[in-house]
Amino acid sequence: MSQTVDRALTILPLLAEGPAGLEEVATRLGVHKSTALRLLRTMCEHGVVYRQPDQRYRLGARLFSLAQQAMESLDVRDVAHPHLARLNAETGHTVHLAVYEEGEVIYIDKVDSRYPVRMYSRIGRPVAITVAAVAKLLLADLPEAERREVARRLDYPRYTPRSTPDAQAFLAELAKVREQGWATDLGGHEESINCVAAPIRGPDGRVAAAMSLSAPNVVVGADGLLALLPQIRRTAEAISAEYSGTAPAGPAGT
């Protein structure tokens, strides 16, 4: 990667934290202010950065437009959304859709619960990869050598006492998920939140995405959420069939 491109890409996550002045950008990049200014001007010309009246810089509207276009190009999201919305309407719980890209598992869709307690997760943000049910499904489908390499590289934060402690335990969990065809996160990321996930498969039979149903203990306990596993799997299978072109379009159950 060229130095100029590398610096430009470094600016984007900096500005994602909030507006920043020229001096701050230059300091973070470790370059002279004139170099930072040239980069910012070019990025402003392309609309990915915007210069505010107070002379600070923030992310530009063009960047959000490109991000939206990229999200919309993920066909699985378009296929899945009506099914996810239906499952949400039937259960009242939060539904997520996630994919694995460049070493991260990213939420690409979410339908919020209808009760006051909401989950912090956001579309476009990576999940807690070592504990999230959707991540387990996506990584379990990787070839064994790649699976082991990913597990070796990961850190294992102890979000709760139920978090995955190390690579060995993670690989054992992935083997279990691969065998049973579904996954859970029962208090591994947040002690009060449980999650059950099922895979969405593409035309080649590989896991293209994963969907999950999540709820806090104050609404439904782990056993109650696990009782919905057949419904979750039916939804995932309906999405898989439509995404693979083996079933007519329409939400699960219609």
N, C-alpha and C positions, 0 to 999 in steps of 0.2 A: 504494500500500500504506500502511495506517495506521501511525503511528509505533509503536504498541503491538505490532502484529503483527510489524513489522520487528524490533523488539527481541527479541521472543519467539523468532523464527526465528534470530536471531543467537546466542541462548543455546545452541541445540541443537548446532551444530558445536563450540562452546566445550566443552560437556560431553562431546562425542564424544572429545575429547583426553584425558579423564579427569576424575575428581571435582574440583569447585572450590568454594571457600567464597564466601560472600555478597560479601565485599569484592572478591575477584578478579572475580566476575561484574559487579559494579557498575563496576569500573575498566575492564574490557573494553568495556562498553556505553557508558561515559562518562556515567553517571547517578548520582544519589544512591542510597545503600544502601536507602532506603525504597522507591524506585521499583523497584529490582532485586528486593527482597523481595516486593513485590506480584505481580510477574510470576512469580517462582518459586513462590509459594504457589498461584497460579492453575494453573500448569502441573503442580504436584504434585497438585492436586485432580482433574485430568484424567488423571493417571497417566503423563504423558510425561516427568516429572522425578520423582526420588525423593530425599528428604532422609535422609541416612545418620545413624546414631547420633552420628557425630563432627561433625555439623552441616554437613558438606559436601553438595553436590548432585551427582547423577549422572543419566544417562538412565534413564527408567523403563521397566518391563516393557511398559506399554501401547504405547509407541512401537515396540518390537520386534514386538509383535503386529500393529500396523498395517502395519509394513513387510513382514511376512510375508504378510499378506492382499493387499497391493499386488503383491507378487511372484507370488503364486498366481493373481492375476487376469490375469496376462500369459499368455493361453492358449497362445501359441507355446511357452512353456517346458514346459507339460504335454505338448503334442504331441511336442516334440523330444526330451525326456529319454530315452525308451526307445531311440531311435535313437542318441543320443549315447553311451549306456551300452554299446550293442552295438559301436559303432566303437571305443570304449575297450577293450572286451574282446578285440576282434580284433587291435588294433594294440599295445596296452599303453601308448599315449601319452596325454597330457593333452588333453581336449576342452573347448572353451569355446563358450558361446552368448552373443551380445551383441545389444543393440538401441541405437538412436539416440534420445535423448530430451533435449529442451531444451538442445541444443548440446553434449551429452556422449555418448560411447559407453560403455555400462555392461554389465558382465558380469552376466547373469541366471541362468546355470547353469554348472557346471563339474564334470567327472568327472576326478579325479586319476589320474595315471599309476600303474602298478603297480611301478615301479622306485623306488629310494631317493631319487633326485634329484627334488625337487618344485618346482613353480613357485610364486612368491610371490603370484600373482594371487588375488583374492578376489571372491566373488559380491557384487554391490552396489557395487563400486568402479569408477570410470571407468578406461578404458584410456589408454595413451599414444597419443593420437588421431592424431598425425602419422606414426606408424610402424606401428601395429598393423594386421595384415592384416584383421581384422574391421571396423575403422574405415574402412579404404580402401574396402571393399565398400559399407558403409552410406552413406558420403559420396559415392561415385561415382554412386549412384543418385539423388542430389538433382538438381533442375532446375539447368541450367547457371548461371543468375544466382545462385541460392542457394549453389551449390558455390563459385563465385568469392568470394562474400561471406564464407563460412565460412573459406576458405583465407586470405583477407586478414586476418581477425581473429585467427587462430591465432598462437601463439608456436611456434618451431621449436627445441626443445632438442636439443643434440648429445649424445644418450645414448651413441652410439658413432660411429666414423668413417662408418658406413653409414646413419646417421640422415638423414631428409629435411631438406635444408638451408634451404629457403625455400618461399614460396607458389608460385612458378613451377614448381619441381621437383615439389611436391605435386600441383598441378593436372595436370601431365604424367603423373604416376603414376596419378591417378584416371582420366584418359582411357584409359590402357592397361588398367586394371582393368575399366572399363566395357565396353571392346571384347572382352576375353578372357573375362570372366565369372568370374574368380577372382582371388585376391590372395595375396601373400606378405609376410612380414617375416623376412628372412634376416639376422639379427644387427643389425637396426636399433634395437632397444630394449636388448637384452642381446646382446653379441657371441657368447655361447655358446648362444643359444636361437634356433631356427628355427621358423617357423609358416606353415602353408598354410591358406587359408580359402575357403569357398564360400558363396553367398547362399541365403537361405531366402525364397521369394517368397509373398506373400499372394494372395488371390483376384483382386486387381486387377493382378497381375503385377509390382507394385513389391516392392523388397527390404524385407521386414518385420523380418528379423533376419539375423545372419551367424554361422556356426559355423566353428570352426577346430580343427586338430590341431597340437599343439606338442610339441617334444622338444629336449633339449640335445644338443649335438654329441657328447658323450661316449657317447650312446646310439645316435644315428643322425645322419648328416650331412645337409646340405641336399639333396643329390641323392637320398638314400634317402627323405627325407620327401616330396620332390616326386614320387617314384615312386608314392606313395599317393594322388596327386591324383584319379585316377578313382574310387577308393573313397570319398574325401571328398565328391566331387561327387554320387555316387550316394546317399550318406546325405542330403545337403542336398536333393536332388531328391525323395527319399522323404518327408522332412519337409514340403517345400513342397506335395507332392500331398495329403498328409493334412491339413495346415493349411488348404489351399484347398478341401478337401472333394471332391477329384477322385480319391481313392484310398482303399481300405479301410484301417482302422487296422492298425498292426503295424510292428515295426522293419524297417529296410531289410534286404533279403535274405531275408525270410521269405515 
